[in-house]
Amino acid sequence: MASGKPKKKNPRLASGRKRARQDVKLNAANTSLRSKYRTAVKNVEKAVLSGDKAKATELFAKMQAVVDTVADKGIFHKNKAARDKSRLSTKVKALATA
């Protein structure tokens, strides 16, 4: 078990080989977007914790755009995106009252 994942076999058919090549590219693109999503959410949460209202609202606006594009591409479900935006907007609005 030292090697980790078992080695994948190469597909025999040309269509299978092409699919495997495409999967590598798609996986890289999806991983990048997923990371961008998480970073945007994390940045807003950090700004909220620090209590900086101006920075939090600015980052929240940028985060909304990232979340919407990722949800439209189907990397995260639209309901998850809406839930995250809702929870963060509540936190940002709470800064305004505090």
Protein Blocks (a to p, Z undefined) as FASTA:
>chain_A
ZZopadddddfblklmmmmmmmmmmmmmmmmmmmmmmmmmmmmmmmmmnopaklmmmmmm
mmmmmmmmmmmnomacfklmmmmmmmmmmmmmmmmmZZ
